[in-house]
Amino acid sequence: MSEVETAPSNGHAETFSVGAILDLAVPFEFPFEGQVLKGRWYKYKTTTREYIKARVTERNDQLTRYRDLQTQIETLADDDTRIVAMTAECEQLEEAVQRTNYSWLTDAIIEWNAVGRDQRLIPITAASFAEIPVPFLVALDQFLVDSRTDKNPTSSGS
């Protein structure tokens, strides 16, 4: 068995392009509750260690701030005027953690055919995901992850 050599700079040898993998955009068809969500997504863009570390750090920072606020609230007198603002911030942090959990979808999905009650296309943003039912997001998340590893035979992205 020969060892792998560095590709020559003259371009005559074939190379394995990590960039091409990260930019690989493929279609998907996701069946859910009798409907089919169709779109295109970056199959591997959100799978680098750097990307995952950034999302985990973001989520952990949010959770730490939430816990700190909860601890502070517990030490305050019931009539302390700061409680209302701190409780509101805790609620915002809870929502932010949920958005962070699914933020990779906003970075991975390029386009889709999802429309809201008003029949207008739903933008692929964290704010839009706040209006989408969590069971749908969980199922879409798992579907796309399985599509990366060929566990999902119905995905046209595998």
C-alpha positions as CSV (number, residue, x, y, z in Angstrom):
1,M,0.0,0.0,0.0
2,S,1.5,3.4,-1.0
3,E,1.4,6.4,1.2
4,V,-0.7,9.5,0.2
5,E,1.4,12.2,-1.3
6,T,0.9,15.9,-1.4
7,A,-0.7,16.9,-4.7
8,P,1.7,18.6,-7.0
9,S,1.2,22.3,-7.5
10,N,1.1,21.9,-11.3
11,G,-2.4,20.7,-11.3
12,H,-1.8,17.4,-13.0
13,A,-2.8,15.1,-10.1
14,E,-6.4,14.8,-8.9
15,T,-7.1,16.3,-5.6
16,F,-9.8,15.9,-3.0
17,S,-11.6,19.2,-2.6
18,V,-12.9,19.8,0.9
19,G,-14.3,23.2,-0.4
20,A,-16.4,21.3,-2.9
21,I,-17.9,19.2,-0.2
22,L,-18.7,22.2,2.0
23,D,-20.3,23.9,-1.0
24,L,-22.2,20.8,-2.1
25,A,-25.9,21.9,-2.5
26,V,-28.4,19.1,-3.1
27,P,-32.2,18.9,-3.3
28,F,-34.3,17.4,-0.5
29,E,-37.9,16.3,-0.3
30,F,-39.2,16.0,3.3
31,P,-42.6,14.4,3.8
32,F,-44.4,15.6,6.9
33,E,-48.1,15.4,7.9
34,G,-49.3,14.6,4.4
35,Q,-47.3,17.4,2.7
36,V,-43.9,17.5,1.2
37,L,-41.3,20.2,1.9
38,K,-39.0,20.6,-1.0
39,G,-35.8,22.6,-1.2
40,R,-32.1,22.7,-1.6
41,W,-29.5,22.7,1.1
42,Y,-25.8,22.6,1.8
43,K,-25.3,19.0,2.8
44,Y,-22.0,19.5,4.8
45,K,-21.5,23.2,5.3
46,T,-22.6,23.1,8.9
47,T,-20.6,20.0,9.9
48,T,-17.1,21.4,10.5
49,R,-15.7,21.3,14.0
50,E,-15.3,25.1,13.9
51,Y,-19.0,25.6,13.0
52,I,-20.3,23.1,15.6
53,K,-18.0,24.6,18.3
54,A,-19.3,28.1,17.6
55,R,-23.0,26.9,17.9
56,V,-22.2,25.0,21.1
57,T,-20.4,28.0,22.6
58,E,-23.3,30.3,21.7
59,R,-25.8,27.9,23.3
60,N,-23.7,27.4,26.4
61,D,-23.3,31.2,26.9
62,Q,-27.0,31.6,26.6
63,L,-27.6,28.8,29.2
64,T,-25.0,30.3,31.6
65,R,-26.6,33.7,31.4
66,Y,-30.0,32.1,32.0
67,R,-28.8,30.2,35.1
68,D,-27.1,33.4,36.4
69,L,-30.3,35.4,36.1
70,Q,-32.3,32.7,37.8
71,T,-29.8,32.6,40.7
72,Q,-30.0,36.4,41.0
73,I,-33.8,36.4,40.9
74,E,-33.9,33.9,43.8
75,T,-31.8,36.2,45.9
76,L,-33.9,39.3,45.4
77,A,-36.8,40.4,47.6
78,D,-40.3,39.6,46.0
79,D,-40.9,43.4,45.5
80,D,-37.6,44.1,43.8
81,T,-38.3,46.1,40.6
82,R,-35.5,44.3,38.7
83,I,-37.4,41.0,38.8
84,V,-39.7,41.9,35.9
85,A,-36.9,42.8,33.5
86,M,-34.8,39.8,34.6
87,T,-37.7,37.4,34.1
88,A,-38.3,38.9,30.7
89,E,-34.6,38.4,29.8
90,C,-34.9,34.7,31.0
91,E,-37.8,34.2,28.6
92,Q,-35.9,35.7,25.8
93,L,-32.9,33.5,26.5
94,E,-35.1,30.4,26.5
95,E,-36.3,31.3,23.0
96,A,-32.7,32.1,21.9
97,V,-31.5,28.7,23.1
98,Q,-34.2,27.0,21.0
99,R,-33.3,29.1,18.0
100,T,-29.6,28.3,18.5
101,N,-30.5,24.6,18.6
102,Y,-31.9,24.9,15.0
103,S,-29.7,27.7,13.7
104,W,-27.7,25.3,11.6
105,L,-30.9,24.9,9.5
106,T,-30.8,28.6,8.6
107,D,-27.2,28.1,7.5
108,A,-27.8,24.9,5.6
109,I,-31.1,25.4,3.8
110,I,-30.7,27.5,0.7
111,E,-34.3,27.5,-0.5
112,W,-37.6,25.8,0.3
113,N,-41.3,25.8,-0.6
114,A,-42.6,26.5,2.9
115,V,-45.4,29.1,3.1
116,G,-47.1,30.7,6.1
117,R,-50.8,31.1,6.8
118,D,-50.8,34.1,4.5
119,Q,-49.5,31.8,1.7
120,R,-46.3,33.9,1.4
121,L,-42.9,32.1,1.3
122,I,-41.4,31.8,4.8
123,P,-37.9,33.3,4.9
124,I,-35.2,30.9,6.1
125,T,-34.3,32.9,9.3
126,A,-34.0,32.2,13.0
127,A,-36.9,34.5,13.6
128,S,-39.1,32.6,11.1
129,F,-38.2,29.3,12.9
130,A,-39.6,30.7,16.1
131,E,-43.0,30.6,14.4
132,I,-42.7,27.0,13.1
133,P,-43.8,24.1,15.3
134,V,-40.9,22.5,17.2
135,P,-42.0,18.9,16.2
136,F,-41.6,19.9,12.6
137,L,-38.2,21.4,13.2
138,V,-37.1,18.3,15.1
139,A,-38.3,16.0,12.3
140,L,-36.7,18.1,9.6
141,D,-33.4,18.3,11.6
142,Q,-33.3,14.5,11.9
143,F,-34.3,14.0,8.2
144,L,-31.5,16.2,7.0
145,V,-28.9,14.7,9.3
146,D,-29.9,11.2,8.2
147,S,-29.7,12.3,4.6
148,R,-26.0,13.1,5.1
149,T,-25.2,9.6,6.2
150,D,-27.5,7.8,3.7
151,K,-29.7,6.6,6.6
152,N,-32.6,8.2,4.8
153,P,-33.5,6.4,1.6
154,T,-36.2,8.9,0.7
155,S,-33.9,11.9,0.5
156,S,-33.0,13.0,-3.0
157,G,-29.9,14.6,-1.3
158,S,-28.2,11.3,-0.6
